[in-house]
């Protein structure tokens, strides 16, 4: 049975040339409902993910689907959810995340903070509540896991439940044939170790920045914001309609917020960077309204 490698090669640690590779792939896979993907930028204008020699996303998902096992998830929850690695002000945390910037992205030369500000500003322009705006600003903050030495396939990527059968609607589902959990009989039914309608709070999700940030923000943000953060990469559920049998009625109602958030995350990216000096005072005040003076990561 395969186990996560104890010593990762550079290719296994960072199979994507850039974390933006995954984000661009998601935009192409899930164009905004009722509209084609950005008509000003067709598929050929992005990295060509169909060419094997350049298909970093495919390799990323091979690793993700091979090593995201039930036991791996439990291990990571134990390792990181004590939240005792670093203490930063909210703005310092955003600046810390910004060190993930990679200048190799040929599509848009934007920092992580620029993307978060663009997402938040798009939400604000549409007149949503300020907590919704704040969610846009912080939703990717969990990617600091990369700065703690975690491989990309344990930080980003579409998320999914573990401990039950893998849906064939999960992107690159063919790679689950390498996952040791397919040999565990109790994991092979739709509900697996869970009860039908048990509620997603009782389900272990594949490990990554969504789950990690949810636990950081749980004491501070309203429940709709926490659903957005925790499940914004759970595309098999909020875009493909899978795993409803695990959801409680409350989950089903709350997923309207996840679906409302998704377009702002995917389609707000613009080559024009936001004006940080003008926006910073507003966002510092907004963070002070909801978040403590120091976050523990």
Protein Blocks (a to p, Z undefined) as FASTA:
>chain_A
ZZddfbdcfklmmmpfbfklmmmmmmmmmgcehiacdfklcfklmccfkbmklmmmlmmm
mmmmmmmcfklmmmmmmmmmnopmbccdfklmmmmmmmmpcfkbmkbccdfklmmmmmmm
mmmmnopafklmmmmmmmmmmmmmmmnopafklmgccdddehiacdfkbghklmmmmpmk
lmmmklmpmnlmacehkbjklpccdddfklmmmmmmmmmmcfklmmmmmmmmmmmlmmno
paklmpcfklmmmmmmmmmmmmmmmmmpcfbdcdfklmmmmmmmmmmmmmcfbdcZZ
